[in-house]
Amino acid sequence: MKMYEIIEMSEEEIIKRIEEEELNLVDLRFQHELKNLTNTAKLSSAKKDIARLKTVLKERQLKSSLEQKVN
């Protein structure tokens, strides 16, 4: 997932996507432990996607809280 795709999402979409990606990561970890995962790069990719999503969400929350303090 590219950063520009995440930036275009609403906060609700980001939260929903984080939940989906975390479930996907759990599934990938189970597959990896059971030796069924052929492409182990998917693990790190999923972790990075979750981190990107959480970063954008946190930036938006901080921005809105700063705007509220100014007003």
N, C-alpha and C positions, 0 to 999 in steps of 0.2 A: 504494500500500500504506500502510495506516494504522499508526501506531506501536503501538496496542493489539494489532493482529494480529501484529506482530513480537514483542512482549513475550510473547505466549502460546506462541510457538514454542520448541522445544528448540534446543540449540546445534547439533546435527547438522542439523536442518532449516534453520537459519539459514545454515550453511556451504554446504549444498546449494543454497539459494536464491541466495546470493551468486554462486556459480558459474554458475547459470542466467541470472541478471540480467546478469552480465558478458558472457556469450555473446550475449545479446539486444542488449546495447549495441554490441558489435562489428558485429552484423548491421545494427542501425539506422544505424551510421556508414557502412557500405558502401552501404546504400540511399540515404543522404543524399548521398554523393559521386556516385552514379550518377543522381541526380535522380529517384529512384523514391519517395522518402519524401514523402508529402503533408502529414503532420502532424509538423512539426519539434519540437513541444513534447514529443514522446515521448522525445527525446534527453535533455532536462533532467530529465524525470520519471524516466527510468531511472537517471540519475546520482544523483538524490536518494534513490531507493529503495536503491541500493547503499550510499550513505553512511549511511542510517538502519540498515540491516542491520549494517554494520560497527561502528557506534556501539554498538548494543545488545550485540553480541558482545564488543567490547572492555570494556564496562562489566561484563559478567558475568565475564570473565577476570580483571579487576582485583579484583572483589569476592571471587572465590574465592581469589586469591593473598593478599589481605589477611586472609581468614579463616584461611588456612593459617599465616600468620606469627603471628597472635594465638595460635593453638593450639600 
